[in-house]
Each structure stands twice: as structure tokens, then as C-alpha cells.
Amino acid sequence: MEIQPRHTWDLSPSQARELQTSLAASIKRRGTVKNPSYVAGVDVSVSRRASKGRAAIVVLKYPSLEVIDTALHEGDIRFPYIPGLLSFREAPLILEAWKKLAVRPDLLMVDGQGIAHPRRLGLASHLGLLLDVATIGCAKSRLIGSHGILEDAPGSHTPLTDKGEIIGAVVRTRNHVKPLYISIGHKIGLGSCIEIVLKCCRGYRLPEPARMAHMAAGAMQQRHVI
């Protein structure tokens, strides 16, 4: 699949932060994905030596959640680990995997932040903008923001806020497990993000697209155990 390049990846950390601030203005924070046919999960596994990564995109038919396409790409990690700059480390590998897909998804569920990010442009938002596709940030940990008490029942959620702005939601997907941090990536509203994530859950902490991508990318860790 074709990708329209918007910038180079050969940037310093300060240049990367400036770019994030610039691109954030183009993120669309509203919208719904009407009658999606295909929903994909996106994840990247990095070797224990942090020198190579494996990107996985797994496309599922919606709403049956049957896996119909998987694309993988392994390559060198060329950007250091710096909180808030994950997209410059992982997106180049994900974009290469995207080119290998036979089926274009209507929505991406990304293991990372959307606008729940200091400069409102996490990995999910960055990818959505580059690929011109609706994206949801589906993170396993919080980068920024605060929230109130979250009930234990699956489906419970509470706003995640930063400086008075709602930047996402903390969502319980399963009893007695840690919640997920859901945020707008691009071209979709927060309510729709929460709704689709919960509809894709099948008794695990992670929704099925994210879980399938996590397992597909995880082969990298298995091969690089020290």
C-alpha cells in the first residue's frame, strides 16, 4: 500500500519534538467509523539488545474478529528510547509492514498513545496522520494525565485529563486487571474509541486486534532472549 511521506525520520530529539507540535494541529479529533469491515491491531516488539524491532499489523474482519491478514517487518531500531518520542523509534518499521498488507483496514488500534501525549501527537496519532486512516491509541500504561476512581466492572471508564483538557479515557476491560489508556489517534471521537475497543474485547485485557498484534510482534523477543 502506498504511503505519502510527510517528513524525514532522520531527526534529533529536539527536531522530533518540534515536528510533533507542528503535526498535532492536523489531527482530527472527531468522527466515527461507520460500519467498519476491517479493524487492525498494531504493535512493535524490540529485541532485548534494543537494536532490532519487529512490527506487526494484524487485520481482523469486524465484527466477527476473524484474522484475515497479517503483515510483519523486522529492521534496525535507529532512534533512541526517549519517552514521548516513541513514533520516531517504531513508526518506520510499522510503515514498512503497512506496505505489505493485502487488505486495507478501516481502523487501526495502536499499542501506544494518541493525543494522550505531552504534545498531543503520540504513535497512534502520528500513524493516523501519515496513513490517512482512523486510529485509536490503546496503551497499557499512562504517559501523562490524571483521573478519578475507576470502577472494577468491565466496561467502566473515566476521563483522563491534562491541564483541564480531556485527553483520553481509562477503561476497564476485565475484572481485577489493570485498565487500558484509550485516546483519540486520528479521525475518530473519544466516545467511538471506547465503544469499538469494548466491542473488540473477548475476555482478555487487550481487545482482540491489539492482542493479536502483540502476539505476532512478540516473536522478536522470543528469538533474542539473552
C-alpha atoms as an extended CHARMM CRD file, in Angstrom:
* protein
*
       226  EXT
         1         1  MET       CA              0.0000000000        0.0000000000        0.0000000000  PROA      1               0.0000000000
         2         2  GLU       CA              1.2430000000        3.4620000000       -0.8750000000  PROA      2               0.0000000000
         3         3  ILE       CA              2.3140000000        5.9560000000        1.7990000000  PROA      3               0.0000000000
         4         4  GLN       CA              2.6300000000        9.6770000000        1.2280000000  PROA      4               0.0000000000
         5         5  PRO       CA              5.8120000000       10.8310000000        3.0120000000  PROA      5               0.0000000000
         6         6  ARG       CA              5.3830000000       13.9970000000        5.1020000000  PROA      6               0.0000000000
         7         7  HSD       CA              8.8260000000       14.2610000000        6.6900000000  PROA      7               0.0000000000
         8         8  THR       CA             12.1640000000       12.5530000000        7.1620000000  PROA      8               0.0000000000
         9         9  TRP       CA             12.8880000000       10.2820000000       10.1440000000  PROA      9               0.0000000000
        10        10  ASP       CA             16.4990000000       11.4160000000       10.4360000000  PROA      10              0.0000000000
        11        11  LEU       CA             15.8640000000       13.9330000000       13.1980000000  PROA      11              0.0000000000
        12        12  SER       CA             17.4030000000       14.9030000000       16.5160000000  PROA      12              0.0000000000
        13        13  PRO       CA             15.2040000000       14.6370000000       19.6290000000  PROA      13              0.0000000000
        14        14  SER       CA             14.6650000000       18.4030000000       19.6750000000  PROA      14              0.0000000000
        15        15  GLN       CA             13.6880000000       18.4100000000       15.9920000000  PROA      15              0.0000000000
        16        16  ALA       CA             11.3360000000       15.4820000000       16.6270000000  PROA      16              0.0000000000
        17        17  ARG       CA              9.5610000000       17.3920000000       19.4160000000  PROA      17              0.0000000000
        18        18  GLU       CA              9.1800000000       20.4530000000       17.2020000000  PROA      18              0.0000000000
        19        19  LEU       CA              7.7140000000       18.2750000000       14.4520000000  PROA      19              0.0000000000
        20        20  GLN       CA              5.2120000000       16.7080000000       16.8450000000  PROA      20              0.0000000000
        21        21  THR       CA              3.9910000000       20.1380000000       17.9180000000  PROA      21              0.0000000000
        22        22  SER       CA              3.6010000000       21.1560000000       14.2800000000  PROA      22              0.0000000000
        23        23  LEU       CA              1.7830000000       17.9870000000       13.1710000000  PROA      23              0.0000000000
        24        24  ALA       CA             -0.5690000000       17.9160000000       16.1690000000  PROA      24              0.0000000000
        25        25  ALA       CA             -2.5920000000       20.7750000000       14.6770000000  PROA      25              0.0000000000
        26        26  SER       CA             -3.6260000000       18.4890000000       11.7890000000  PROA      26              0.0000000000
        27        27  ILE       CA             -5.0960000000       15.7300000000       13.9770000000  PROA      27              0.0000000000
        28        28  LYS       CA             -8.8520000000       15.2880000000       13.6050000000  PROA      28              0.0000000000
        29        29  ARG       CA            -10.4070000000       14.5920000000       16.9910000000  PROA      29              0.0000000000
        30        30  ARG       CA            -13.9600000000       13.9380000000       15.8390000000  PROA      30              0.0000000000
        31        31  GLY       CA            -15.7130000000       11.4390000000       13.6650000000  PROA      31              0.0000000000
        32        32  THR       CA            -16.9740000000        7.8930000000       13.6000000000  PROA      32              0.0000000000
        33        33  VAL       CA            -16.0100000000        4.8870000000       11.5370000000  PROA      33              0.0000000000
        34        34  LYS       CA            -19.3750000000        3.8400000000       10.1440000000  PROA      34              0.0000000000
        35        35  ASN       CA            -19.8230000000        0.1250000000        9.5620000000  PROA      35              0.0000000000
        36        36  PRO       CA            -16.1260000000       -0.8050000000        9.5360000000  PROA      36              0.0000000000
        37        37  SER       CA            -15.3170000000       -4.0090000000        7.6780000000  PROA      37              0.0000000000
        38        38  TYR       CA            -11.7400000000       -4.4260000000        8.8960000000  PROA      38              0.0000000000
        39        39  VAL       CA            -10.0710000000       -3.4170000000       12.1500000000  PROA      39              0.0000000000
        40        40  ALA       CA             -6.3300000000       -3.8900000000       12.6510000000  PROA      40              0.0000000000
        41        41  GLY       CA             -4.0410000000       -4.1030000000       15.6390000000  PROA      41              0.0000000000
        42        42  VAL       CA             -0.5500000000       -2.6000000000       15.5190000000  PROA      42              0.0000000000
        43        43  ASP       CA              2.3650000000       -3.4570000000       17.8000000000  PROA      43              0.0000000000
        44        44  VAL       CA              6.1680000000       -3.4590000000       17.7910000000  PROA      44              0.0000000000
        45        45  SER       CA              8.4930000000       -5.7190000000       19.7520000000  PROA      45              0.0000000000
        46        46  VAL       CA             12.0910000000       -4.6280000000       20.3440000000  PROA      46              0.0000000000
        47        47  SER       CA             14.9310000000       -7.0720000000       20.9310000000  PROA      47              0.0000000000
        48        48  ARG       CA             16.4900000000       -7.1740000000       24.3780000000  PROA      48              0.0000000000
        49        49  ARG       CA             19.5810000000       -5.5160000000       22.9640000000  PROA      49              0.0000000000
        50        50  ALA       CA             17.3180000000       -2.7380000000       21.6070000000  PROA      50              0.0000000000
        51        51  SER       CA             18.9780000000       -2.9490000000       18.2110000000  PROA      51              0.0000000000
        52        52  LYS       CA             16.2270000000       -4.5720000000       16.1500000000  PROA      52              0.0000000000
        53        53  GLY       CA             12.4630000000       -4.4300000000       16.1080000000  PROA      53              0.0000000000
        54        54  ARG       CA              9.5800000000       -6.4020000000       14.6660000000  PROA      54              0.0000000000
        55        55  ALA       CA              6.4170000000       -4.5760000000       13.6180000000  PROA      55              0.0000000000
        56        56  ALA       CA              3.1500000000       -6.4530000000       13.2710000000  PROA      56              0.0000000000
        57        57  ILE       CA             -0.1510000000       -5.3770000000       11.7600000000  PROA      57              0.0000000000
        58        58  VAL       CA             -2.9520000000       -7.9100000000       12.1040000000  PROA      58              0.0000000000
        59        59  VAL       CA             -6.2080000000       -7.2360000000       10.2440000000  PROA      59              0.0000000000
        60        60  LEU       CA             -9.4400000000       -8.7160000000       11.6130000000  PROA      60              0.0000000000
        61        61  LYS       CA            -12.8570000000       -8.8080000000        9.9970000000  PROA      61              0.0000000000
        62        62  TYR       CA            -15.3120000000       -6.7720000000       12.0200000000  PROA      62              0.0000000000
        63        63  PRO       CA            -17.3900000000       -7.6010000000       13.9950000000  PROA      63              0.0000000000
        64        64  SER       CA            -16.5610000000      -11.3300000000       13.8060000000  PROA      64              0.0000000000
        65        65  LEU       CA            -12.8840000000      -10.5930000000       14.6560000000  PROA      65              0.0000000000
        66        66  GLU       CA            -11.6220000000      -13.2950000000       12.3450000000  PROA      66              0.0000000000
        67        67  VAL       CA             -7.9780000000      -12.7520000000       11.3620000000  PROA      67              0.0000000000
        68        68  ILE       CA             -7.7470000000      -12.2540000000        7.6050000000  PROA      68              0.0000000000
        69        69  ASP       CA             -4.3470000000      -10.6280000000        7.0100000000  PROA      69              0.0000000000
        70        70  THR       CA             -1.0300000000      -10.2180000000        8.8140000000  PROA      70              0.0000000000
        71        71  ALA       CA              1.9790000000       -8.1370000000        7.8160000000  PROA      71              0.0000000000
        72        72  LEU       CA              5.3530000000       -8.2340000000        9.5700000000  PROA      72              0.0000000000
        73        73  HSD       CA              8.5460000000       -6.2690000000        9.1480000000  PROA      73              0.0000000000
        74        74  GLU       CA             11.8280000000       -6.5930000000       11.0010000000  PROA      74              0.0000000000
        75        75  GLY       CA             14.5530000000       -3.9860000000       10.9040000000  PROA      75              0.0000000000
        76        76  ASP       CA             17.0810000000       -1.9280000000       12.8110000000  PROA      76              0.0000000000
        77        77  ILE       CA             15.9980000000        0.4700000000       15.5430000000  PROA      77              0.0000000000
        78        78  ARG       CA             17.5600000000        3.8070000000       14.5920000000  PROA      78              0.0000000000
        79        79  PHE       CA             16.1820000000        6.1560000000       17.2430000000  PROA      79              0.0000000000
        80        80  PRO       CA             16.9280000000        6.0350000000       20.9860000000  PROA      80              0.0000000000
        81        81  TYR       CA             14.2930000000        5.2730000000       23.5950000000  PROA      81              0.0000000000
        82        82  ILE       CA             13.0030000000        8.6430000000       24.7930000000  PROA      82              0.0000000000
        83        83  PRO       CA              9.5950000000        8.9280000000       26.4960000000  PROA      83              0.0000000000
        84        84  GLY       CA              7.2210000000       10.8640000000       24.2600000000  PROA      84              0.0000000000
        85        85  LEU       CA              9.1570000000       10.1250000000       21.0620000000  PROA      85              0.0000000000
        86        86  LEU       CA              8.0780000000        6.5200000000       20.5270000000  PROA      86              0.0000000000
        87        87  SER       CA              6.8100000000        7.1410000000       16.9950000000  PROA      87              0.0000000000
        88        88  PHE       CA             10.2900000000        8.0620000000       15.7470000000  PROA      88              0.0000000000
        89        89  ARG       CA             11.5440000000        4.7390000000       17.0650000000  PROA      89              0.0000000000
        90        90  GLU       CA              8.7290000000        2.4430000000       15.9190000000  PROA      90              0.0000000000
        91        91  ALA       CA              6.7640000000        4.1120000000       13.1000000000  PROA      91              0.0000000000
        92        92  PRO       CA              9.3730000000        3.4670000000       10.3620000000  PROA      92              0.0000000000
        93        93  LEU       CA              9.0350000000       -0.2880000000       10.9520000000  PROA      93              0.0000000000
        94        94  ILE       CA              5.2340000000       -0.1000000000       11.0920000000  PROA      94              0.0000000000
        95        95  LEU       CA              5.1020000000        1.8110000000        7.8150000000  PROA      95              0.0000000000
        96        96  GLU       CA              7.1700000000       -0.9030000000        6.1270000000  PROA      96              0.0000000000
        97        97  ALA       CA              4.7630000000       -3.5410000000        7.4400000000  PROA      97              0.0000000000
        98        98  TRP       CA              1.8280000000       -1.4600000000        6.1560000000  PROA      98              0.0000000000
        99        99  LYS       CA              3.2000000000       -1.6950000000        2.6180000000  PROA      99              0.0000000000
       100       100  LYS       CA              2.9050000000       -5.4880000000        2.8100000000  PROA      100             0.0000000000
       101       101  LEU       CA             -0.7950000000       -5.6230000000        3.6790000000  PROA      101             0.0000000000
       102       102  ALA       CA             -3.1780000000       -7.1180000000        1.1450000000  PROA      102             0.0000000000
       103       103  VAL       CA             -6.2540000000       -5.7350000000        2.9380000000  PROA      103             0.0000000000
       104       104  ARG       CA             -6.5330000000       -2.0820000000        3.9400000000  PROA      104             0.0000000000
       105       105  PRO       CA             -8.1060000000       -1.7280000000        7.4090000000  PROA      105             0.0000000000
       106       106  ASP       CA            -10.7410000000        0.8960000000        8.1560000000  PROA      106             0.0000000000
       107       107  LEU       CA             -9.3370000000        1.4590000000       11.6370000000  PROA      107             0.0000000000
       108       108  LEU       CA             -6.0400000000        0.9010000000       13.4510000000  PROA      108             0.0000000000
       109       109  MET       CA             -5.8100000000        0.0370000000       17.1440000000  PROA      109             0.0000000000
       110       110  VAL       CA             -2.2570000000        1.0070000000       18.0850000000  PROA      110             0.0000000000
       111       111  ASP       CA             -0.2370000000       -0.0870000000       21.1060000000  PROA      111             0.0000000000
       112       112  GLY       CA              0.6900000000        3.4420000000       22.1290000000  PROA      112             0.0000000000
       113       113  GLN       CA             -0.7230000000        6.8580000000       22.8590000000  PROA      113             0.0000000000
       114       114  GLY       CA             -2.8720000000        9.0040000000       20.6350000000  PROA      114             0.0000000000
       115       115  ILE       CA             -3.3940000000       12.5690000000       21.8550000000  PROA      115             0.0000000000
       116       116  ALA       CA             -2.7450000000       11.4690000000       25.4720000000  PROA      116             0.0000000000
       117       117  HSD       CA              0.7260000000       12.8610000000       24.9490000000  PROA      117             0.0000000000
       118       118  PRO       CA              2.6050000000       15.9990000000       26.0930000000  PROA      118             0.0000000000
       119       119  ARG       CA              2.4780000000       17.4530000000       22.5670000000  PROA      119             0.0000000000
       120       120  ARG       CA             -0.7830000000       15.6730000000       21.6280000000  PROA      120             0.0000000000
       121       121  LEU       CA              0.8890000000       13.5170000000       18.9930000000  PROA      121             0.0000000000
       122       122  GLY       CA              1.6890000000       10.0080000000       20.1760000000  PROA      122             0.0000000000
       123       123  LEU       CA              2.3720000000        6.9930000000       17.9690000000  PROA      123             0.0000000000
       124       124  ALA       CA             -1.3000000000        6.3550000000       17.1500000000  PROA      124             0.0000000000
       125       125  SER       CA             -1.8970000000        9.9530000000       16.0880000000  PROA      125             0.0000000000
       126       126  HSD       CA              1.3250000000       10.1210000000       14.0800000000  PROA      126             0.0000000000
       127       127  LEU       CA              0.4590000000        6.9390000000       12.1900000000  PROA      127             0.0000000000
       128       128  GLY       CA             -3.1160000000        8.0530000000       11.5590000000  PROA      128             0.0000000000
       129       129  LEU       CA             -1.9110000000       11.2730000000       10.0090000000  PROA      129             0.0000000000
       130       130  LEU       CA              0.7090000000        9.5780000000        7.8230000000  PROA      130             0.0000000000
       131       131  LEU       CA             -1.6350000000        6.8220000000        6.6410000000  PROA      131             0.0000000000
       132       132  ASP       CA             -4.8140000000        8.9170000000        6.4950000000  PROA      132             0.0000000000
       133       133  VAL       CA             -6.7340000000        6.3050000000        8.4520000000  PROA      133             0.0000000000
       134       134  ALA       CA             -8.7420000000        6.3640000000       11.6860000000  PROA      134             0.0000000000
       135       135  THR       CA             -6.6010000000        5.3420000000       14.6550000000  PROA      135             0.0000000000
       136       136  ILE       CA             -7.0940000000        4.6290000000       18.3410000000  PROA      136             0.0000000000
       137       137  GLY       CA             -4.3610000000        4.8230000000       20.9600000000  PROA      137             0.0000000000
       138       138  CYS       CA             -4.6410000000        1.6910000000       23.0810000000  PROA      138             0.0000000000
       139       139  ALA       CA             -1.8510000000        1.9550000000       25.6400000000  PROA      139             0.0000000000
       140       140  LYS       CA             -1.0980000000       -0.3810000000       28.5220000000  PROA      140             0.0000000000
       141       141  SER       CA              0.4140000000        2.4000000000       30.6560000000  PROA      141             0.0000000000
       142       142  ARG       CA             -0.1470000000        6.0950000000       31.2440000000  PROA      142             0.0000000000
       143       143  LEU       CA              2.2380000000        8.6660000000       29.8050000000  PROA      143             0.0000000000
       144       144  ILE       CA              0.5990000000       11.8200000000       31.1740000000  PROA      144             0.0000000000
       145       145  GLY       CA             -2.6580000000       12.9170000000       32.7530000000  PROA      145             0.0000000000
       146       146  SER       CA             -4.7000000000       12.1510000000       35.8400000000  PROA      146             0.0000000000
       147       147  HSD       CA             -8.0530000000       10.5350000000       36.5130000000  PROA      147             0.0000000000
       148       148  GLY       CA            -10.5630000000        9.7420000000       39.1980000000  PROA      148             0.0000000000
       149       149  ILE       CA            -11.5800000000        6.4240000000       40.6780000000  PROA      149             0.0000000000
       150       150  LEU       CA            -12.3000000000        3.6920000000       38.1450000000  PROA      150             0.0000000000
       151       151  GLU       CA            -14.9060000000        1.0720000000       38.9740000000  PROA      151             0.0000000000
       152       152  ASP       CA            -13.8940000000       -2.5870000000       38.7490000000  PROA      152             0.0000000000
       153       153  ALA       CA            -16.6680000000       -3.7580000000       36.4220000000  PROA      153             0.0000000000
       154       154  PRO       CA            -15.6380000000       -4.4550000000       32.8010000000  PROA      154             0.0000000000
       155       155  GLY       CA            -16.7390000000       -1.5880000000       30.5730000000  PROA      155             0.0000000000
       156       156  SER       CA            -16.2240000000        1.0340000000       33.2760000000  PROA      156             0.0000000000
       157       157  HSD       CA            -14.3130000000        4.1050000000       32.2040000000  PROA      157             0.0000000000
       158       158  THR       CA            -13.3490000000        7.5270000000       33.4890000000  PROA      158             0.0000000000
       159       159  PRO       CA            -11.8210000000       10.5740000000       31.7730000000  PROA      159             0.0000000000
       160       160  LEU       CA             -8.0750000000       11.0600000000       31.5820000000  PROA      160             0.0000000000
       161       161  THR       CA             -7.2830000000       14.7710000000       31.8420000000  PROA      161             0.0000000000
       162       162  ASP       CA             -4.2570000000       17.0370000000       31.4880000000  PROA      162             0.0000000000
       163       163  LYS       CA             -4.2940000000       20.7600000000       32.2700000000  PROA      163             0.0000000000
       164       164  GLY       CA             -8.0750000000       20.7990000000       32.2450000000  PROA      164             0.0000000000
       165       165  GLU       CA             -8.3580000000       19.0290000000       28.8800000000  PROA      165             0.0000000000
       166       166  ILE       CA             -9.8210000000       15.5600000000       28.3750000000  PROA      166             0.0000000000
       167       167  ILE       CA             -7.1070000000       13.6930000000       26.5050000000  PROA      167             0.0000000000
       168       168  GLY       CA             -8.4310000000       10.1340000000       26.7900000000  PROA      168             0.0000000000
       169       169  ALA       CA            -10.1600000000        7.6160000000       28.9870000000  PROA      169             0.0000000000
       170       170  VAL       CA             -9.0820000000        4.9670000000       31.4510000000  PROA      170             0.0000000000
       171       171  VAL       CA            -11.0450000000        1.8470000000       30.5080000000  PROA      171             0.0000000000
       172       172  ARG       CA            -11.5690000000       -1.3810000000       32.4450000000  PROA      172             0.0000000000
       173       173  THR       CA            -11.7500000000       -4.2790000000       30.0190000000  PROA      173             0.0000000000
       174       174  ARG       CA            -11.6350000000       -7.1520000000       32.5100000000  PROA      174             0.0000000000
       175       175  ASN       CA            -12.2410000000       -7.7210000000       36.2220000000  PROA      175             0.0000000000
       176       176  HSD       CA             -9.2460000000       -7.4630000000       38.5580000000  PROA      176             0.0000000000
       177       177  VAL       CA             -6.7370000000       -6.4300000000       35.8710000000  PROA      177             0.0000000000
       178       178  LYS       CA             -5.0800000000       -3.1050000000       35.1400000000  PROA      178             0.0000000000
       179       179  PRO       CA             -7.0490000000       -0.7870000000       32.8420000000  PROA      179             0.0000000000
       180       180  LEU       CA             -6.1080000000        0.4490000000       29.3900000000  PROA      180             0.0000000000
       181       181  TYR       CA             -5.4580000000        4.0780000000       28.4770000000  PROA      181             0.0000000000
       182       182  ILE       CA             -7.5580000000        4.8420000000       25.4140000000  PROA      182             0.0000000000
       183       183  SER       CA             -7.1680000000        8.0360000000       23.4200000000  PROA      183             0.0000000000
       184       184  ILE       CA             -8.0760000000        9.5570000000       20.0840000000  PROA      184             0.0000000000
       185       185  GLY       CA             -5.4980000000        8.8380000000       17.4390000000  PROA      185             0.0000000000
       186       186  HSD       CA             -6.9290000000       10.4860000000       14.3240000000  PROA      186             0.0000000000
       187       187  LYS       CA            -10.2780000000       10.8610000000       12.5360000000  PROA      187             0.0000000000
       188       188  ILE       CA            -12.3980000000        9.4500000000       15.3750000000  PROA      188             0.0000000000
       189       189  GLY       CA            -14.0040000000       10.7730000000       18.5510000000  PROA      189             0.0000000000
       190       190  LEU       CA            -13.2650000000        9.5090000000       22.0450000000  PROA      190             0.0000000000
       191       191  GLY       CA            -16.7240000000        8.0000000000       22.5410000000  PROA      191             0.0000000000
       192       192  SER       CA            -16.3170000000        5.9240000000       19.3940000000  PROA      192             0.0000000000
       193       193  CYS       CA            -12.8360000000        4.8580000000       20.5110000000  PROA      193             0.0000000000
       194       194  ILE       CA            -14.1750000000        3.4780000000       23.7790000000  PROA      194             0.0000000000
       195       195  GLU       CA            -17.1320000000        1.8000000000       22.0950000000  PROA      195             0.0000000000
       196       196  ILE       CA            -15.0410000000       -0.0170000000       19.4890000000  PROA      196             0.0000000000
       197       197  VAL       CA            -12.3800000000       -1.0910000000       21.9930000000  PROA      197             0.0000000000
       198       198  LEU       CA            -15.0140000000       -2.6520000000       24.2600000000  PROA      198             0.0000000000
       199       199  LYS       CA            -16.7800000000       -4.3550000000       21.3400000000  PROA      199             0.0000000000
       200       200  CYS       CA            -13.4560000000       -5.9330000000       20.3700000000  PROA      200             0.0000000000
       201       201  CYS       CA            -12.8150000000       -7.4300000000       23.8230000000  PROA      201             0.0000000000
       202       202  ARG       CA            -13.1780000000      -11.1770000000       24.1960000000  PROA      202             0.0000000000
       203       203  GLY       CA            -12.4110000000      -11.7710000000       27.8620000000  PROA      203             0.0000000000
       204       204  TYR       CA             -8.8020000000      -10.5710000000       27.8370000000  PROA      204             0.0000000000
       205       205  ARG       CA             -7.2860000000       -7.3080000000       28.9990000000  PROA      205             0.0000000000
       206       206  LEU       CA             -6.3930000000       -6.3390000000       25.4270000000  PROA      206             0.0000000000
       207       207  PRO       CA             -9.0160000000       -6.0660000000       22.6710000000  PROA      207             0.0000000000
       208       208  GLU       CA             -8.5510000000       -8.7640000000       20.0270000000  PROA      208             0.0000000000
       209       209  PRO       CA             -6.8510000000       -6.6460000000       17.3320000000  PROA      209             0.0000000000
       210       210  ALA       CA             -4.2680000000       -5.3770000000       19.8170000000  PROA      210             0.0000000000
       211       211  ARG       CA             -3.8410000000       -8.8180000000       21.3740000000  PROA      211             0.0000000000
       212       212  MET       CA             -3.2620000000      -10.4980000000       18.0070000000  PROA      212             0.0000000000
       213       213  ALA       CA             -0.7170000000       -7.8600000000       17.0080000000  PROA      213             0.0000000000
       214       214  HSD       CA              1.0360000000       -8.1830000000       20.3640000000  PROA      214             0.0000000000
       215       215  MET       CA              1.4390000000      -11.9260000000       19.8720000000  PROA      215             0.0000000000
       216       216  ALA       CA              2.6050000000      -11.5460000000       16.2680000000  PROA      216             0.0000000000
       217       217  ALA       CA              5.2090000000       -8.9500000000       17.2000000000  PROA      217             0.0000000000
       218       218  GLY       CA              6.2930000000      -10.8950000000       20.2840000000  PROA      218             0.0000000000
       219       219  ALA       CA              8.2490000000      -13.4440000000       18.2380000000  PROA      219             0.0000000000
       220       220  MET       CA             11.1010000000      -10.9500000000       18.1720000000  PROA      220             0.0000000000
       221       221  GLN       CA             11.5040000000      -11.1520000000       21.9470000000  PROA      221             0.0000000000
       222       222  GLN       CA             11.4430000000      -14.9370000000       21.8660000000  PROA      222             0.0000000000
       223       223  ARG       CA             14.3000000000      -15.1060000000       19.3770000000  PROA      223             0.0000000000
       224       224  HSD       CA             16.5200000000      -12.6140000000       21.2080000000  PROA      224             0.0000000000
       225       225  VAL       CA             16.4590000000      -13.9050000000       24.7680000000  PROA      225             0.0000000000
       226       226  ILE       CA             19.8740000000      -13.4310000000       26.4130000000  PROA      226             0.0000000000
